[in-house]
Amino acid sequence: MPSRADRPYGSFLRARPDEPEATPDRTVRPVRVGAVRRHALLLVTTLAAAAVLVPIALAPIPKAPPVIEPSPGPPPTIAALYEKVAPTVVQVKITRYDGSVQPSAGAGVIIDEAADIITALHVVGAAKDVSVIFSDGKESKAVVIAVLADNDIAVLRALEPPQTVVPAVLGDGSKVRIGDDA
């Protein structure tokens, strides 16, 4: 048996020395390393672009901010405002514990059909008796039914309100728009 030292480089022993050497198949091309790298780079670039662009394409399109239109017409005059709110305003009159009467201690605003009136707590805080005078001139005794001392608010209830009570329209928060006058 011949030794490895007797063989030329690149040749190996065959099972049978009498068989002819096989010729390589020319239809199969050898794999080129550069082509594999280019294909791998193209695949990685495509996947990276898809990972970035697909979420952007699927994101919801932001809506344009609503167009704010100015209020129609000029603001009302002071006289027009007074005519509108005057029926809702009452004068608060108190009698102190020492018997003195303060005929114009403050004012209040009618807030509902039951003639409940909101006023400042400091107006009625030192009162023995409270009366309110409505815009039509009718006077009625009133009692304090609620107090928010931290906010200086008192709620009065007129005991003998007039037949027609006009509560103040305090506004509708759902209809207020940015830029509206208070």
C-alpha positions as CSV (number, residue, x, y, z in Angstrom):
1,M,0.0,0.0,0.0
2,P,1.4,3.3,-1.0
3,S,2.0,5.9,1.7
4,R,0.5,9.4,1.8
5,A,3.9,10.8,1.0
6,D,3.7,9.1,-2.4
7,R,0.4,10.8,-3.5
8,P,0.5,14.1,-5.3
9,Y,-1.3,17.1,-3.8
10,G,-5.1,17.0,-4.3
11,S,-5.3,13.4,-5.2
12,F,-6.7,10.7,-2.9
13,L,-6.8,7.0,-3.0
14,R,-9.8,5.6,-4.8
15,A,-11.5,2.5,-3.7
16,R,-10.4,0.9,-7.0
17,P,-7.4,2.2,-8.7
18,D,-8.6,0.8,-12.1
19,E,-11.7,3.0,-12.3
20,P,-11.4,6.2,-14.3
21,E,-11.6,9.5,-12.5
22,A,-15.1,11.1,-12.5
23,T,-15.4,14.3,-14.5
24,P,-17.1,17.2,-12.7
25,D,-20.7,18.1,-13.7
26,R,-20.6,21.4,-15.6
27,T,-24.3,22.2,-15.2
28,V,-23.9,23.0,-11.5
29,R,-22.2,26.4,-11.1
30,P,-20.0,27.0,-8.1
31,V,-21.5,29.3,-5.4
32,R,-20.0,32.7,-5.3
33,V,-19.5,34.3,-1.9
34,G,-20.0,37.8,-3.2
35,A,-23.4,36.9,-4.7
36,V,-24.6,35.3,-1.4
37,R,-23.5,38.4,0.5
38,R,-25.4,40.7,-1.9
39,H,-28.6,38.6,-1.6
40,A,-28.3,38.6,2.2
41,L,-27.7,42.4,2.3
42,L,-30.8,42.9,0.0
43,L,-32.9,40.7,2.3
44,V,-31.8,42.4,5.5
45,T,-32.4,45.9,3.9
46,T,-35.9,44.9,2.7
47,L,-36.9,43.5,6.1
48,A,-35.5,46.6,7.9
49,A,-37.4,48.9,5.6
50,A,-40.6,46.9,6.1
51,A,-40.2,47.0,9.9
52,V,-39.9,50.8,9.8
53,L,-42.4,51.7,7.0
54,V,-45.3,49.3,7.8
55,P,-46.1,50.8,11.2
56,I,-45.9,54.3,9.7
57,A,-48.3,53.4,6.9
58,L,-50.7,51.7,9.3
59,A,-50.8,54.6,11.8
60,P,-54.0,56.7,11.9
61,I,-53.9,59.9,10.1
62,P,-54.2,62.8,12.5
63,K,-57.3,65.0,12.1
64,A,-56.9,68.6,11.3
65,P,-57.8,70.9,14.3
66,P,-61.3,72.3,14.1
67,V,-61.7,75.7,12.6
68,I,-62.8,78.2,15.2
69,E,-65.2,80.7,13.8
70,P,-65.8,84.0,15.6
71,S,-69.1,84.5,17.4
72,P,-71.8,85.9,15.2
73,G,-72.4,89.6,15.7
74,P,-71.1,92.1,18.2
75,P,-71.3,91.3,21.9
76,P,-74.4,92.5,23.8
77,T,-74.4,95.9,25.4
78,I,-74.5,96.5,29.1
79,A,-78.1,97.6,28.9
80,A,-79.1,94.4,27.0
81,L,-77.3,92.3,29.6
82,Y,-79.1,94.0,32.4
83,E,-82.5,93.5,30.9
84,K,-81.7,89.8,30.5
85,V,-80.4,89.2,34.0
86,A,-82.4,91.7,36.1
87,P,-85.4,89.4,36.7
88,T,-83.0,86.8,38.2
89,V,-81.3,89.1,40.7
90,V,-82.7,89.7,44.3
91,Q,-81.7,92.1,47.0
92,V,-80.8,90.5,50.3
93,K,-81.9,92.3,53.5
94,I,-80.9,91.1,57.0
95,T,-81.8,91.8,60.6
96,R,-78.9,91.4,62.9
97,Y,-79.1,89.8,66.4
98,D,-78.9,93.3,68.0
99,G,-82.2,94.2,66.1
100,S,-80.6,96.5,63.5
101,V,-81.8,96.2,60.0
102,Q,-79.4,96.3,57.0
103,P,-81.7,96.9,54.1
104,S,-79.1,96.3,51.4
105,A,-76.7,93.7,52.8
106,G,-76.0,92.2,49.4
107,A,-77.4,90.6,46.3
108,G,-78.2,87.1,45.2
109,V,-79.2,85.2,42.0
110,I,-82.2,82.9,41.6
111,I,-80.8,79.5,40.5
112,D,-84.0,77.3,40.1
113,E,-87.8,77.2,39.9
114,A,-88.1,76.7,43.7
115,A,-86.7,80.2,44.2
116,D,-83.4,79.0,45.7
117,I,-80.9,81.9,45.7
118,I,-77.1,81.8,45.7
119,T,-75.4,84.6,47.6
120,A,-72.2,85.3,49.5
121,L,-72.0,83.7,53.0
122,H,-70.5,86.9,54.5
123,V,-73.8,88.7,53.5
124,V,-76.0,86.5,55.7
125,G,-73.4,85.1,58.1
126,A,-74.3,87.5,61.0
127,A,-78.0,87.6,60.4
128,K,-80.8,86.7,62.7
129,D,-83.4,87.0,59.9
130,V,-83.0,87.1,56.2
131,S,-85.4,88.6,53.6
132,V,-85.1,88.9,49.9
133,I,-86.7,91.4,47.6
134,F,-87.4,90.2,44.0
135,S,-87.1,92.3,40.9
136,D,-90.9,92.8,40.8
137,G,-90.7,94.4,44.3
138,K,-92.2,91.5,46.3
139,E,-90.5,90.8,49.6
140,S,-90.2,87.3,51.2
141,K,-88.6,85.9,54.3
142,A,-85.8,83.4,53.4
143,V,-83.8,80.7,55.2
144,V,-80.3,79.5,54.6
145,I,-80.4,75.9,53.3
146,A,-76.8,75.3,52.3
147,V,-73.4,76.8,53.1
148,L,-69.9,76.3,51.5
149,A,-67.8,78.3,54.0
150,D,-64.5,77.6,52.2
151,N,-66.0,79.3,49.1
152,D,-68.0,82.0,50.9
153,I,-71.2,80.7,49.4
154,A,-74.7,80.5,50.9
155,V,-77.9,79.2,49.4
156,L,-81.2,80.7,50.5
157,R,-84.7,79.6,49.9
158,A,-87.5,82.2,49.7
159,L,-90.5,81.1,51.8
160,E,-93.0,83.1,49.8
161,P,-91.7,83.6,46.3
162,P,-93.7,85.5,43.6
163,Q,-95.9,83.5,41.2
164,T,-93.4,83.9,38.4
165,V,-89.8,83.0,39.3
166,V,-87.1,83.5,36.6
167,P,-84.0,81.4,37.3
168,A,-80.7,82.6,35.9
169,V,-79.4,80.8,32.8
170,L,-75.9,80.0,34.1
171,G,-74.7,78.6,30.8
172,D,-74.1,75.4,29.0
173,G,-70.5,74.2,29.3
174,S,-70.9,71.9,26.2
175,K,-71.6,75.0,24.0
176,V,-68.6,77.1,25.3
177,R,-65.9,77.5,22.7
178,I,-62.4,78.8,23.0
179,G,-62.4,82.5,22.5
180,D,-66.0,83.1,23.7
181,D,-66.6,86.0,26.0
182,A,-67.4,85.0,29.6
